[in-house]
Amino acid sequence: MTTQKPKYHSPSEPLAEPSAKPGCSACMSLAVARQNARSDCDYSAVSDVNVELRRHHAEAHRA
């Protein structure tokens, strides 16, 4: 019998930031927006863009 990973994320372990998929202009646009937010020290916006990028990956780049 194998053990399965939990289907939830533990708040004690931060999620890795999603990366832009090569050749995808939407991914690149979001990655630039995230970098701009980080440059402005707007970490709430950084988090928002990470959520948008994960959603985009789920919709456009299903594995």
C-alpha positions as CSV (number, residue, x, y, z in Angstrom):
1,M,0.0,0.0,0.0
2,T,1.3,3.4,-0.9
3,T,0.7,6.6,1.0
4,Q,-0.9,9.5,-0.7
5,K,-0.1,13.2,-0.3
6,P,-2.8,15.2,1.4
7,K,-5.1,17.1,-1.0
8,Y,-4.6,20.4,0.9
9,H,-1.6,22.6,1.3
10,S,0.0,23.0,4.8
11,P,0.2,26.6,5.7
12,S,3.6,25.9,7.3
13,E,5.1,25.2,3.9
14,P,4.9,28.0,1.4
15,L,3.9,27.2,-2.1
16,A,6.6,27.6,-4.8
17,E,5.9,30.4,-7.2
18,P,4.5,29.2,-10.5
19,S,6.8,29.9,-13.5
20,A,5.9,31.2,-16.9
21,K,5.6,28.5,-19.6
22,P,8.0,29.2,-22.5
23,G,6.3,30.8,-25.5
24,C,3.1,31.7,-23.6
25,S,2.4,35.5,-23.8
26,A,-0.2,35.3,-21.0
27,C,2.3,33.6,-18.7
28,M,5.0,36.2,-19.5
29,S,2.6,39.1,-19.0
30,L,1.7,37.7,-15.5
31,A,5.3,37.1,-14.7
32,V,6.2,40.7,-15.6
33,A,3.2,41.9,-13.5
34,R,4.5,39.9,-10.5
35,Q,8.0,41.3,-10.9
36,N,6.6,44.8,-11.1
37,A,4.6,44.2,-7.9
38,R,7.6,42.8,-6.1
39,S,9.7,45.8,-7.2
40,D,7.0,48.1,-5.6
41,C,7.1,45.9,-2.4
42,D,3.4,45.1,-3.0
43,Y,3.5,41.6,-1.8
44,S,-0.3,41.3,-1.7
45,A,-0.3,41.9,-5.5
46,V,2.6,39.4,-5.9
47,S,0.3,36.8,-4.2
48,D,-2.7,37.8,-6.4
49,V,-0.6,37.4,-9.5
50,N,0.6,33.9,-8.3
51,V,-3.1,32.9,-7.9
52,E,-3.9,34.2,-11.4
53,L,-0.9,32.4,-12.9
54,R,-1.9,29.1,-11.2
55,R,-5.4,29.5,-12.5
56,H,-4.1,30.3,-16.0
57,H,-1.9,27.1,-15.9
58,A,-4.9,25.0,-14.9
59,E,-7.0,26.4,-17.7
60,A,-4.4,26.8,-20.5
61,H,-1.6,24.3,-19.7
62,R,-3.4,21.2,-18.4
63,A,-0.7,18.6,-17.9
